[in-house]
Amino acid sequence: MQLTEFFKIFLEVYTAGAAFVLIFLIGQIIYMMHRVDKSLFKAKLFLNESIMQRTWTFISIAGAAFAVNTLIKFTVTITAWGKALENFYLFEITQFIFIISFIMAVYNWYVFIGSFVSKR
């Protein structure tokens, strides 16, 4: 029983930390976009196919984890056998996967945009 509580508390602390990281990275991206040469940005984005592929992969994984997480919540709430799923930590694992994937997608763009921000 204590391990369950520890895992849930750890996940909440981790989620709060990850939210802070996401807010910081997104804020930095918004700030850097004001200093970016828009035509250079479009050209590099067009020529760099890997940035779009990695972003698509990370966002797809995050979306799938979110969908599975929602399905598990629905199953636990509605069905009688849903309580058995709580013992496998599927809800927490899918939440963890979602957060990691979303951070990786945002970090991917942070690195890409930061690589050619004009120094004014």
Steps between C-alpha positions, in 0.01 A plus 500: 500500500786741575662431163179602327486830686869563436454437129201734480679775692812458287291530184330817626834662587644389167196639315539836673869513410428398142233770475757756611745376236231516231398853596864612497577342160182630339567847641852490359368388160251787494772746599743367237236510225499879524871505411483241220537593137169362371622420147805316638269312739274387215795398284669296773171338597436406137851356457512320835258209472624334819361777725150440367534122521627507861230747602232287337633188675512662845156657465354170374642313799367769736157485335486122522602509867233762568236287325599186691503699824147626434381150409644361824331776703171424326537127562583548868204735547232312306573130519514267797822331388668839449622501859733212413680728252600738779745241637708506181579877514385537138350842570828630642715339230297654217513839672879468529533403131283796396708749697834365375385498137358851518817635661708335228285658226530847654874456563543391138356833385696692764827363364394554139394862549796577726743379234441799271368785712654822374729667752385863512 
